[in-house]
């Protein structure tokens, strides 16, 4: 019995040494920086819907308003703009 335990531990150690420990790299990109180098300009927080439409044109589609405060989403070809009432609260570049 003792011999079997020793053999099992030796085999386990040999397998671990032969294959090593699997590792992986993790890449973290903060949400606000994910499209930084994409060359896509997006609306700044705080500007109005009218200013966004004047600068970027009409959106491809509009969703909302939903909730309280009302959140509206304008979808453009390369990005999406989120509004609270009439002001931009966030813009997100679409994943390429």
N, C-alpha and C positions, 0 to 999 in steps of 0.2 A: 504494500500500500504506500509506504514511504517512498519507495522507488518510483511508483507511478506519479506521485505528486511532484517529485523532483524532475522527472522526465517531462511532465506537462509544463512546469515552470520554465524549463530549459527550452522547450519547443516554442513557448509563447515569447520568450526573450529573443530567440533566433528569428522568428517571424517579424517581430517589431524592428529588429536591427536590419533585416533584409529589405523591408519595405519602407522603413522610416516612418515619420509622422507626417500625415497629409496636412498641408497648409494651403491657404489661399489668401491672396491680397484682397483687401476691401477698399474700394474707391468711394469716397464720400464727396459729394458736390453739394454745397449749400443751395437751397432752392433759388435764392435770389441771384445766384451766380451761374446757374446751369446754362443760360444762353448768352453769357457775357461776350464770348468770342464768336458768336454766330453772325454778328454784323446786322442784327435786326433791331431797329429802333422801336420802342414801345412807349405808350403814354406814361407820364409820371403820375405818381399818386397826388390826388388833390385837384386835378384839373376837371373841368366839367364835360358832360356828354357832348355839348355843342363844340367845345374845343377839340375833343377827340375826333368827332366827325369831320370838322373843318380840316384837320391835319392829316387824318388817315383815311378819310372817305367813309362811305356807308359800310357797316359790317355785313358779312355774308349771312349771318343769322343773329337773332336776338332771343335770349331765353330769360324768362322772368317778367316782372319782379316776383320774388319768392321770399316769404318770411317777414319778420319785423325786427330790425329795420329791413326795408325791402332791398334785396340784392338782385341786380340785373347782370346778365353775362352777355357781352358782345363778342362774337367769334369772327376773327379775321383769318386770312389764309395762313399766316405764320405765328399768330398769337391770339390770346383771349384776354379780354379786359373785364374786370369785375368792378361794378359800381355799387355804392351804398347811396341811396337816393339819387342825386345827380352828380356825384363826385367819384373819381377813380379811387379805388382802395388797393387794387393790385392788378398787375399785368403779368401773364405767364407766356413764355415762348413755347411753342409746340415742339415736342420731341421729334427730331429728324430721323 
